Structures are given as C-alpha cells and as structure tokens.
Amino acid sequence: MCTVCGLPKELCICEEVAKEQQRIIVKVDTRKYKKEVTVIEGLNPSEINLQELTSYLKSKFACGGTIKDNVIELQGNHKNRMKNVLIQKGFSPEQIKV
C-alpha cells in the first residue's frame, strides 16, 4: 500500500502526479579540459526516483552520469534532445526549461 494515496503499489499514481509538478532546468556546464556536462536540476528526490531516472537517461544517451546533491549530471552535451526524452518519460513540457 502506498503511504500517500492509500492505493496498492501497482495502482499508485503518486509519482505520475509528481512528474507533472516538477520544475526542471536543463543546462550545460563546462568542466576542466573543456569537457561538457548536461545538468538537470529541480527534481524532488522524495517524489521522483532519481536513481531510476538517471539510469534511464544514461542508457538513452549512451553516456556516463551521476547524481550529486539531487542534481543529475550526464557527460556530454544532450541539451537539445533532453526535453523530448523527459516528455516521453512523463514530465510536463511546460515545466521544462532548457
């Protein structure tokens, strides 16, 4: 049973509702040796499974990545394709700022 909505885990929609309310910021940072890192901010770790999302994005973009301070960092510049992938994953297009 879900502690938030009271439904069985198979029917729980809490994470789907939480995805609609997230304000996501996607930006590209440059690290030393001019390496680019795509940074995804604004995700609430208590509502969204960051580990699962990071694993999905790493496999989708075929890159390495990590979670630091509730921020997802992916190696390389994936800013142009990130919005479409997040929309496919169930996030609201109006809440994603690239």
Sequence and secondary structure as in RCSB ss.txt:
>XXXX:A:sequence
MCTVCGLPKELCICEEVAKEQQRIIVKVDTRKYKKEVTVIEGLNPSEINLQELTSYLKSKFACGGTIKDNVIELQ
GNHKNRMKNVLIQKGFSPEQIKV
>XXXX:A:secstr
  TTT S TTT  HHHHHHHH  EEEEEEE GGG EEEEEE   TTTS HHHHHHHHHHHHT  EEEETTEEEEE
B  HHHHHHHHHHHT  GGGEE 
